[in-house]
Amino acid sequence: MSFDVSDIKKDFPLLSCEEHNDSLIYLDSAATSQKPQKVIDVVSSYYEEINANVHRGAYHLAEKATTAMEDAREKISDFIKSERSEEIIFTKNATESINLVAKSWGAANLGEGDVVLLSSLEHHANIVPWHQLAESQGIEVRWIPLTESGLLDLTDLDRLLEGVKLVAVSGASNVLGTVPPVRTLADAAHAVGALCLVDASQYVPHRPTDVEELGCDFLAFTGHKMCGPTGIGVLWGRSDLLEQMPPFLGGGEMILDVTQEGFTANTIPWKFEAGTPPISEIVGLGAAVDYLESVGMNNVLEHERTLTTYALNTLKDRFGDELIIHGPHDVSVRGGVLSMAYQDIHPHDVSQVLDDHGVCVRAGHHCAKPLMKLLGVGSTVRASLYLYNDESDVDALADALEATGKFFSR
């Protein structure tokens, strides 16, 4: 597929709708992406043609359902360059993936005095599970600070790594767009005998992903931010680690045998997939991978960098100091997430007026309250770009912001 945004937009049926009698301008893909018709069709056809439970039936329909699910696992494994499809664990979302690591690997391997090192960019999903371990097992949660431009400040990294057993870091910030140097952090963690977990929710949908190149030990991401259905997430982990980790949940497919005296856990990946999985969502995520690969992830990355540059320049030229865009302005170290403060207008008021003009953005703390505190704000307006956005969407955002300023100056 050639990368033509006008053609790509046609693949997403919801983008042809109107909002308040205006053309819909969807700029909230950091929260959830829209779904192409091909993904919608695959999910529908699953229920229409092969709906059955997986792994447990010997009849033909059940075998087709199992094959469809496991084919999707293979596609996802290839998409992130995993060596073995068995390293792909299906979860509800990235939040559950991170909790799985914390409750399984963390509970078995961390104790009093051990340290988990987080970046100051983290989403609550990569904070709260470690706070829970701090309460239950006495670990210390430590933080990598930020520079004024919103990059990680690694000047004191050697000291920060003392006693660390896990570095857990965002692959790309859902607030500032910052893309941390994951390989540098992973190598530094390994040098002190620690592991590295990456929350890749904002990374995998937007750029080519190679877990070997990243050098991490765990990678968590979610389907609904990468053109797939809601309710399906992924944990990738090194097979040697997954094999040693105890099951996260009990029952269903995660067992090989159960007696009155105990149970024997299944092999990976099924050891971590208790109960009936979200089969249609898994198949839908496989279709989303097919779609993104047909577009080309290098094309997605280059398009977003070009569009982010256009957005940063356009908004600066139109609004000057009246509009603050948090985070780095160098598109080589950031993604297309624009968290903004406009004049002295409350972010929720800005988003409401933008919605009146058909422009969908997010206002709030974006599940990153510690980062909001560092920025000195309670919330921001966030516009986030994806493969189906173009310059006309940025222009519509700028026009709606201008209308917002006029509305509140009356």
PEPE-V687145 format. One line per field, one symbol per residue. ss: DSSP state (H for helix, E for strand, L for the rest). psi: psi as a letter, one per 30 degrees, with the letter a starting at -180 (. if undefined). burial: # if it has 9 or more other C-alpha atoms within 8 Angstrom, else .. Layout:
ss->???
psi->???
burial->???
This chain:
ss->LLLLHHHHHHLLHHHHLEELLEELEELELLLLLLLLHHHHHHHHHHHHHHLLLLLLLLLHHHHHHHHHHHHHHHHHHHHLLLLLHHHEEEELLHHHHHHHHHHHHHHHHLLLLLEEEEELLLLHHHLHHHHHHHHHHLLEEEEELELLLLLELLLLHHHHLLLEEEEEEELLLLLLLELLLHHHHHHHHHHLLLEEEEELLLLLLLLLLLHHHHLLLEEEEEHHHLLLLLLLEEEEELHHHHHHLLLLLLLHHHEEEELLLLEEELLLLHHHLLLLLLHHHHHHHHHHHHHHHHHLHHHHHHHHHHHHHHHHHHHHHHHHHHEEEELLLLHHHELLEEEEEELLLLHHHHHHHHHHLLEELEEELLLLHHHHHHHLLLLEEEEELLLLLLHHHHHHHHHHHHHHHHHHLL
psi->kljjeeeeeffjeffflljhglkkjjhhffekllkleeeeeeeefeefegjlllffkfleeeeeeeeeefeeeeeeeeeghkekfffjkkaeleeeeeeeeefdeefffkakflkkkllgfklffgeeeeeeeeefgglkklkklllffglkjgfgeeeffkgkfkkjkkfkkfeffkjlieeeeeeeeefggllkkkjgegeefflkkjfeeeglfkkklkeffhglllgklkkklkeeeeffkllelklbfgkekklffalklllkfffgikaklieeeeeeeeeeeeeeeeejfeeeeeeeeeeeeeeeeeeeeefbffkkjlllgjffglahjjklkjbgkkeeeeeeeeefggjjlkkafhhheeeeeefglfllkjkklafglaeeeeeeeeeeeeeeeeeff.
burial->....#..######.##.##...########.##.######.##.###..##.##......######.##.############..#.######################.##..##############.###.##..##########...####......##..#################.##.###.##.#.###########.######..################.#########..#..#.#.....####.#....#.##.#######.#.###############..###.###.###.######.###......#..###..#.##########..#.##.##.##############.##.###....##########.#.#.######.##..##.....
